[in-house]
Structures are given as structure tokens and as C-alpha cells.
Amino acid sequence: MRKRIMRAYGFTDTGGPDREAFLEVPVPEPGPGELRVRVRAAGVNPGDWRLRQGFYGAVGRAVLGREVAGTVTAVGEGITRFAVGDEVFGGCPGMVGGFAPEAVVTASFCAHRPTGVSPENAAVLPVAAGTAWDALNQLDLPEGSTLLVNGAGGGVGIPTVQLARARGLRVIGTASPAKHDDLIRFGAIPVAYDDDVLNRIHAAAPGGIDAVLNMAGRKALRTVAPLVADPARHLRSVSNWDLVAQLGGTNVTRDRSTAVLEQLGHLVAAGALDPLVTDVRPFDDAHAALRLVEDGHSLGKVVLAIDS
């Protein structure tokens, strides 16, 4: 049988943005433990351009897109939780990306999209909000603790603030001034990152910092790491994993489970978590959407509307 061909967005070889292109690729078939979905929305993440640059072992061309929301069109062997026609959201495996009309999703990292949650809001939960959830679970701070979110204005930082506040934590967030209003809206105390950042943090948290969760660069991580007395327990990072280990902390380990996505979906449906989708672009604008994220100019989450 002749394979169906679709138009997807990815890269022709590892390197810079000039390697990105629309590709003609076969419609994927789900393997054991996988679903195929007709993609309605796909989240755009820093991991996409990092994959294109050669991180994660990428070689040759690949389709981008790490998270999607859509309608199940086929199920692989061993699938009992999902059926054709279900509205779902979840993470894409390996380099079989979601910037395409149809994509493969890992069934164990997939959930039914709750009624009232848009495909755009659901599509951005697996990567950023999922990372925030896992990080807070691993820190396991008691209610009333003070958490410093270093780089709180980014894609992972915003859901971290909301989820931490819901757990009864006091949150200090470093971010550029342009993002302070969002941090205040979600219950954090914003602190501008500059050469005087430590004094600003001490002023915002005179009782001290109980834990640091880092989403910022290497210099920012080095600066704030000494704020915690026990880095092995209370210093976590979603990036710069080699450096956080040198500083005595650990990277955030991802759960990537249906249970986590179900929890996040229910929180969005209940109005307790705002994914902060601020820019929805048509599929043809995939290149521009990637530039917003790679250049750091996006406030909130960027989404591609694939199936319109």
C-alpha cells in the first residue's frame, strides 16, 4: 500500500534557523504503546530549536514539535485507555514531531482533553507545566516555605509560580521587568535580575530562601545557588545540568505520565492553572513562531494551530 505523504515542519540538517523547512514526510503509523492523532494545536518550546542545533543526539532531518493536542485517528498495539475519535493531549516520542497534520503520541504520556479546555491550552501542558509539576514534587516543600524561581517569567516559570502558590508556598521570582506584572498576577514577588539581585532577594525574603528552582542561564544559576543551605535537597534546575551538579544540586527528572497530565488538565478546567497562551500562529508561520521562542521575545506560550 502506498504511504500517505503530509507536509510537516522541521529541519533538513542540524544547525541554525536556516536549516528549518517544510518537509514532505510519510504519515506516521503508531507502534506499540503509541497513538496517532490529527493535530489541532502544537506547543512551541526551546527544546525544538535545541533539537535542531544538535542537542539530544539529533542527526539529519527531523520533524519538530514535542507536544500536541488533537483527535485520535489510530491506536497501536496494547492500547486500551484511548480509542479512535478521542480528544487528547500529550507528548511526542523521539524525533517523530508534532509540527504536522498528524503525529504520533506516547500513550503513557497522554490524557483525555477535559471539556472546556481548548486544544491550544492543552497542547502546552506536557512540556512546561509538566516540568513545573515534576520539579515541585521533587522538592516536596512544606506549606509556608519560600521558593526562589530563578527565571520565573519563562514558559516553565509561569506554571511553576501558579502551582507553587497552590501548594501554599511563598514564591520569589527573578525575571525581566516586562514580565513582573504576570508574576504579580499569579502571586509571586518579582525581583529584577541585575548585579544587585542578591540584595533584592534578601529584601523580598528576609527570612531566607528554603529552595531554589532554576530555569535561567549559567551565570544566574551560580549567583543564586549559595542561597540554599542544602543544595542536594533544595537546589533543582531544568537546564545547565552539568553546572547544577557541580554546585551540589540536581536536575529535574521528568515523570511524563498520564497521571500528571490528567492533574494538569483538571487544574486548567477548574481555572486554577492558566497556561498563558499568548500567541497562536497558523501552521504556515512555523518559522516565525520558532524565532519568537528561540530569540526569547515571547511572553507566555506560543502555539501553532495545525488543523483549522
HELIX and SHEET records of a PDB file:
HELIX    1   1 PRO A   17  ARG A   19  5                                   3    
HELIX    2   2 PRO A   46  GLN A   53  1                                   8    
HELIX    3   3 PHE A   55  GLY A   57  5                                   3    
HELIX    4   4 ALA A  107  PHE A  109  5                                   3    
HELIX    5   5 PRO A  119  ALA A  123  1                                   5    
HELIX    6   6 LEU A  125  ALA A  129  3                                   5    
HELIX    7   7 GLY A  130  LEU A  139  1                                  10    
HELIX    8   8 GLY A  157  ALA A  166  1                                  10    
HELIX    9   9 PRO A  177  LYS A  179  5                                   3    
HELIX   10  10 HIS A  180  ARG A  185  1                                   6    
HELIX   11  11 VAL A  197  ALA A  204  1                                   8    
HELIX   12  12 ARG A  218  VAL A  224  1                                   7    
HELIX   13  13 ALA A  225  LEU A  227  5                                   3    
HELIX   14  14 PRO A  231  HIS A  234  1                                   4    
HELIX   15  15 TRP A  241  GLN A  246  1                                   6    
HELIX   16  16 THR A  258  ALA A  269  1                                  12    
HELIX   17  17 PHE A  283  ASP A  285  5                                   3    
HELIX   18  18 ALA A  286  GLU A  294  1                                   9    
SHEET    1   A 3 GLU A  20  PRO A  26  0                                        
SHEET    2   A 3 ILE A   5  PHE A  11 -1                                        
SHEET    3   A 3 ALA A  62  VAL A  63 -1                                        
SHEET    1   B 5 GLU A 102  THR A 106  0                                        
SHEET    2   B 5 GLU A  34  VAL A  44 -1                                        
SHEET    3   B 5 GLU A  67  VAL A  75 -1                                        
SHEET    4   B 5 GLU A  87  GLY A  91 -1                                        
SHEET    5   B 5 CYS A 110  HIS A 112 -1                                        
SHEET    1   C 4 GLU A 102  THR A 106  0                                        
SHEET    2   C 4 GLU A  34  VAL A  44 -1                                        
SHEET    3   C 4 LYS A 301  ALA A 305 -1                                        
SHEET    4   C 4 VAL A 277  PRO A 282  1                                        
SHEET    1   D 6 ILE A 189  ALA A 192  0                                        
SHEET    2   D 6 ARG A 170  ALA A 175  1                                        
SHEET    3   D 6 THR A 146  ASN A 150  1                                        
SHEET    4   D 6 ALA A 211  ASN A 214  1                                        
SHEET    5   D 6 LEU A 235  SER A 237  1                                        
SHEET    6   D 6 THR A 250  ASN A 251  1                                        
END                                                                             
